[in-house]
Amino acid sequence: MKINSKKLSFRSAQLVDNDFIFNLRSSKGRFINNIGFTREVNKNWMKGCISRQLKNQEYYFIIHDKKEDAGVVRVYKINNEEKTFTWGSWILKDECSPLYAITSSVMVYSFAFDFLGMKKSYFDVRNDNIKVKSFHEKTGAIFLRKDNVDTFYSFEKVDYEKLFKKYEKYIGKINFLS
């Protein structure tokens, strides 16, 4: 699967991406579950992601700009009956443009809402991840609840449509290639 916008593209993660993903998660993944995380664990986890993608249950993407791989993001817990999904495992390299966060999040929503036909997203952010919680709240995510570890949000298709309209000149048209 490949998704293109004006500045970024997503491509399905493959086993050859294991080192990139491992290094990114090791250096920047402090808000992602990394307990017992090793290269081999990551490789086995990647095999599972690839298998689930073949069944259209989950998608794990490498975020790429015009020059290099810039990050990762995952769409999972896809519920075709209720038309809901979760997204996360979202990490961008430090040197990325500030627009990469908004662009990649809109691309995730476009993929799930426009391509997969979903209606609502549910996701969680670690309580200590203040920057990402603020980002989601500023982009229209609705606070649902909070526990000792995470803050839970929802985001609907209508919210995505408003967000896309606001940033469309930066993002451009989003295309999907199977």
Beta strands, then each sheet from edge to edge (+ up, - down):
strand 1: 2-4
strand 2: 9-12
strand 3: 59-64
strand 4: 69-79
strand 5: 84-92
strand 6: 120-126
strand 7: 142-146
strand 8: 150-156
strand 9: 175-177
sheet 1: 7+ 8- 6+ 5+ 4- 3+ 2- 1+ 9-
end
